[in-house]
Amino acid sequence: MEEMNNTEMTESCCSGRTKERSEKEYRDLINRLSRIEGQVRGVKRMVERDVYCTDILIQVSSINAALNSFNKVLLAEHIRTCVAKDIREGKEETIEELVAAMQRLMK
C-alpha cells in the first residue's frame, strides 16, 4: 500500500465518527466488498440448486477469508491514519477503542 505524506494523512483521517478516504482506498474497499457480495450471491445460488454441502462450505470458507482480508486492510489503514493522528494529539482513549475493536474482530 502506498505511503501517505502528512498532508494526505491529515486530509483522510477520521473526523468525529466519519472517515474521508482517498479515491484509491475507497475504490479498493468497494471492489473487495463487491467481490464478497458476488461470492455470497454465488453461495445462495448453490443452495438454491441443491449443491453438495461440502462444496458450499468451501465457498463459505473463501468468503470468510475475503472478509478477514478486508478487515486487515481496513484496520491497517485506520491505524496508520486515524489512530496515529489521535495518539499524536494526545487522545489516549483511541487506544482503548482500537483494543476493543481488535478483541471483537478476534472472536
MIKERO-229101 format. One record per residue (C-alpha): residue number from 1; residue in three letters; x, y, z. Coordinates in nm, 4 decimals, always signed. Layout:
REM MIKERO-229101
<NUM,'Ala',<X,Y,Z>>
...
END
This chain:
REM MIKERO-229101
<1,'Met',<+0.0000,+0.0000,+0.0000>>
<2,'Glu',<+0.1302,+0.3475,-0.0814>>
<3,'Glu',<+0.2698,+0.5642,+0.1952>>
<4,'Met',<+0.0850,+0.8892,+0.2536>>
<5,'Asn',<+0.2554,+1.2177,+0.3225>>
<6,'Asn',<+0.1479,+1.4222,+0.6265>>
<7,'Thr',<-0.0914,+1.6392,+0.4247>>
<8,'Glu',<-0.2676,+1.3354,+0.2765>>
<9,'Met',<-0.2795,+1.1701,+0.6184>>
<10,'Thr',<-0.4460,+1.4728,+0.7758>>
<11,'Glu',<-0.6966,+1.5056,+0.4938>>
<12,'Ser',<-0.8003,+1.1407,+0.5063>>
<13,'Cys',<-0.8279,+1.0932,+0.8819>>
<14,'Cys',<-1.1348,+1.0307,+1.0859>>
<15,'Ser',<-1.3377,+1.3323,+1.1846>>
<16,'Gly',<-1.5911,+1.2598,+1.4523>>
<17,'Arg',<-1.7398,+0.9278,+1.3509>>
<18,'Thr',<-1.6804,+0.9539,+0.9756>>
<19,'Lys',<-1.3723,+0.8988,+0.7619>>
<20,'Glu',<-1.2687,+1.0760,+0.4441>>
<21,'Arg',<-1.0910,+0.8197,+0.2279>>
<22,'Ser',<-0.8624,+0.8710,-0.0661>>
<23,'Glu',<-1.0058,+0.7705,-0.4032>>
<24,'Lys',<-0.7664,+0.4732,-0.4164>>
<25,'Glu',<-0.8619,+0.3487,-0.0684>>
<26,'Tyr',<-1.2324,+0.3927,-0.1462>>
<27,'Arg',<-1.2060,+0.2014,-0.4761>>
<28,'Asp',<-1.0067,-0.0799,-0.3140>>
<29,'Leu',<-1.2577,-0.1265,-0.0321>>
<30,'Ile',<-1.5593,-0.1097,-0.2636>>
<31,'Asn',<-1.4006,-0.3572,-0.5078>>
<32,'Arg',<-1.3287,-0.6018,-0.2257>>
<33,'Leu',<-1.6843,-0.5717,-0.0960>>
<34,'Ser',<-1.8282,-0.6183,-0.4449>>
<35,'Arg',<-1.6297,-0.9404,-0.4874>>
<36,'Ile',<-1.7504,-1.0646,-0.1483>>
<37,'Glu',<-2.1073,-0.9722,-0.2380>>
<38,'Gly',<-2.0735,-1.1744,-0.5590>>
<39,'Gln',<-1.9378,-1.4712,-0.3647>>
<40,'Val',<-2.2348,-1.4587,-0.1254>>
<41,'Arg',<-2.4779,-1.4484,-0.4176>>
<42,'Gly',<-2.2961,-1.7482,-0.5638>>
<43,'Val',<-2.3406,-1.9440,-0.2409>>
<44,'Lys',<-2.7091,-1.8545,-0.2371>>
<45,'Arg',<-2.7417,-1.9937,-0.5910>>
<46,'Met',<-2.5578,-2.3076,-0.4820>>
<47,'Val',<-2.8095,-2.3619,-0.2012>>
<48,'Glu',<-3.0991,-2.2964,-0.4409>>
<49,'Arg',<-2.9542,-2.5597,-0.6790>>
<50,'Asp',<-2.9074,-2.8183,-0.4024>>
<51,'Val',<-2.5277,-2.8264,-0.4440>>
<52,'Tyr',<-2.3461,-3.0738,-0.2197>>
<53,'Cys',<-2.2840,-2.9410,+0.1336>>
<54,'Thr',<-1.9038,-2.9589,+0.1360>>
<55,'Asp',<-1.8853,-2.7676,-0.1926>>
<56,'Ile',<-2.0899,-2.4890,-0.0319>>
<57,'Leu',<-1.8779,-2.4968,+0.2840>>
<58,'Ile',<-1.5625,-2.4495,+0.0772>>
<59,'Gln',<-1.7139,-2.1387,-0.0828>>
<60,'Val',<-1.8240,-2.0047,+0.2578>>
<61,'Ser',<-1.4690,-2.0552,+0.3819>>
<62,'Ser',<-1.3495,-1.8477,+0.0880>>
<63,'Ile',<-1.5958,-1.5719,+0.1822>>
<64,'Asn',<-1.4698,-1.5749,+0.5416>>
<65,'Ala',<-1.1111,-1.5409,+0.4169>>
<66,'Ala',<-1.2119,-1.2481,+0.1938>>
<67,'Leu',<-1.3865,-1.0752,+0.4860>>
<68,'Asn',<-1.0798,-1.1282,+0.7061>>
<69,'Ser',<-0.8627,-0.9771,+0.4351>>
<70,'Phe',<-1.0982,-0.6788,+0.4083>>
<71,'Asn',<-1.0774,-0.6314,+0.7864>>
<72,'Lys',<-0.6955,-0.6419,+0.7786>>
<73,'Val',<-0.6753,-0.3765,+0.5069>>
<74,'Leu',<-0.9301,-0.1503,+0.6792>>
<75,'Leu',<-0.7699,-0.1931,+1.0226>>
<76,'Ala',<-0.4197,-0.1229,+0.8924>>
<77,'Glu',<-0.5344,+0.1970,+0.7234>>
<78,'His',<-0.7238,+0.3015,+1.0368>>
<79,'Ile',<-0.4119,+0.2542,+1.2491>>
<80,'Arg',<-0.1889,+0.4390,+1.0003>>
<81,'Thr',<-0.4206,+0.7379,+0.9793>>
<82,'Cys',<-0.6830,+0.7910,+1.2475>>
<83,'Val',<-0.5149,+0.6132,+1.5382>>
<84,'Ala',<-0.1705,+0.7628,+1.4689>>
<85,'Lys',<-0.3201,+1.1122,+1.4383>>
<86,'Asp',<-0.5180,+1.0762,+1.7625>>
<87,'Ile',<-0.2152,+0.9474,+1.9535>>
<88,'Arg',<-0.0048,+1.2410,+1.8286>>
<89,'Glu',<-0.2830,+1.4700,+1.9519>>
<90,'Gly',<-0.2832,+1.3003,+2.2946>>
<91,'Lys',<-0.6189,+1.1237,+2.2565>>
<92,'Glu',<-0.5303,+0.8141,+2.4577>>
<93,'Glu',<-0.8918,+0.6869,+2.4516>>
<94,'Thr',<-0.8330,+0.5925,+2.0880>>
<95,'Ile',<-0.6003,+0.3140,+2.2040>>
<96,'Glu',<-0.8777,+0.1590,+2.4151>>
<97,'Glu',<-1.1191,+0.1906,+2.1232>>
<98,'Leu',<-0.8670,+0.0129,+1.8996>>
<99,'Val',<-0.8102,-0.2647,+2.1549>>
<100,'Ala',<-1.1863,-0.3192,+2.1893>>
<101,'Ala',<-1.2294,-0.3311,+1.8111>>
<102,'Met',<-0.9470,-0.5835,+1.7750>>
<103,'Gln',<-1.0958,-0.8016,+2.0501>>
<104,'Arg',<-1.4299,-0.8057,+1.8665>>
<105,'Leu',<-1.2539,-0.8967,+1.5403>>
<106,'Met',<-1.0666,-1.1841,+1.7011>>
<107,'Lys',<-1.3687,-1.3648,+1.8470>>
END
